């Protein structure tokens, strides 16, 4: 379907794509992952011709769409893009947003465009919002409407650029459900995402991007369980384990909370799961341990397994052992117990942080 040969994109001060070559086969569902700034969004924007490659070729269904003089509108009739910021026209109703391109580009009649639009709104669960305006919708509803609008053109290839990154956590699952349904329809799709469990479960191929190109590619199992290259291994390792050291009573817990939220989002942890993990760490570290330490040396480790949907939180510290069962901490411990399946207290005298508290977080079912 798509063949990319020696693609380069140079902005002058930065070159996110260097000699990228890739074949997208009919029916592929490809997840594109990697650190920020490694060219993931640039790659799919080049495929949709929203960005003009500096050099190289993109061949779509046997035709070079990067050739000089090629009409980009022709490619966009068969290549659909879903943006992270929706790009709906605020002055048009939802159904009017869906009807616009089919009437303008495909020359469909108003009735044909309306019928197709309503069919797709029913598919994404928004038929009752057809006459609403975008500012009357939630973020998740806007993104579902944007996906339906893309489908109105009946594209052969659908590109999605971080489709859930602009959404509140509670709305992410509703958009993911629509995309999962779409992936089972046989459509060829390429999805840039930072939500790793989603990337793993939806795709038949995963591209890890780094060093200006496709650093490693393979099946979800190969990339997430058995990566071959060092940077891929490091990236996947960071997804699996988050570590932080608290070495001061003035430790920046807001910055840590931001990093924790990013880690949990990357691993597609449910909203209830995120709440329990944050609560356990805040109560154990900030309410119990830190107030008792003059010179704190605490190591926090959060390890989430997407396969088993299990999260273990380990808090290890130096100094005198603190009895968390002391009645002084009764409220905090009660809150921790409510969020935990298991709590263990260990002594490891030979280790740098000899006192260790392990907590297994209660599972929550994904919607």
C-alpha positions, 0 to 999 in steps of 0.5 A: 500500500505505502512504500517509503524510501530514504525519507528525510525531513530537515528543519534547519536546526533539527532533522527529525527524519533521516533516511527513513524507509518503511513498507505499510502493508494493506491491513496493517495496524502499526503503533509508533512509539518512542521518546518525544522529539524522535520524529513520530508525528513528523513521519505521519504528517509527511505521509499525509503531505501535511509536511513536505519531505526534504527528500526521499519518496512516498509511494501510495498504491503505486503512485509517487505522492511526493513527486513534483506537481502532485496534487495533495488533495488526491492523496487525502481522499484516500489517506485520513488523519485524526489529530490530537486536537480534533480540528472540528469547525466550531461554527458547524454542527457535528453532522455538518462537520462530517458532511463537508469533505465528502460533498466538497472533495468526493462530490457526494450529494447532501443526502448521501453525505448526511446518510453516511455521516449518520451511519458513522455517528451511530457507529461511534455512539454519537447519533444523538449529538448530530445537531450539537456544536463542537463546544457542546461536546466533551473531549472524548466526544469531540475525538469520536466525532473527528474519527467519524469525520475521517471515516466519511471519506472512506480512506484506505489508510488512517493516520492517528497522531496521539489521538488521546493525548488531549483528553482527560484520563476518564475520556481516554477509554471511550476513544480507545474503544472506538479505535479498537473497533476500527482496527478490527474492521480491516482498515490499514492504520498507523497510530502514534501513541504514548499509551503503551498498553494500548499500543501493544494490544491494538497493533500487529506491528510496532515501530520504535523511533529514535536517532532520526528514524525507525530504530527497531520494529517488530511484533508487539511481543518482540518490541515489548517483551524481547527488544533487541537493541539497547535504546529500545530496551532502555525505553521499555525498561523505563516503561516497566519501572519508575524509580525516584529518590527522596533525599530531602524534606523539601523534595519536589513531590509535584514534579514527582507526581507529574512523572508518575502520572506520565508513567501510569498514562504510558502504561494505560493504567485505569483512572481508579488504578492511578488514584490508588497508586498515588494515594498509597505513595502519598500516605506512606511517604509524605504522611508516615515516613518523611515526618519521622526523618531528619535526613531522609533517604527514601527510594520509591519504585513503581512497577506495573505489568500490563500483561497481568495488570498488576502494580507493585509499589516498593518504598525502601529507606535508610535509618531506623525502622519505622513501625507503620502499625503504630496507632499514630498512623492508623488513618494513613494505614487504613487508607493504604489497606483499602487500596492494597491487596497485600502489604509486606514489611522486610528487613534487608540489613546488607542493602543500602536501604535496609528497610523495605515496604512492599505494596501490591495495588488492588486490581481494577477492571478496564472498561 
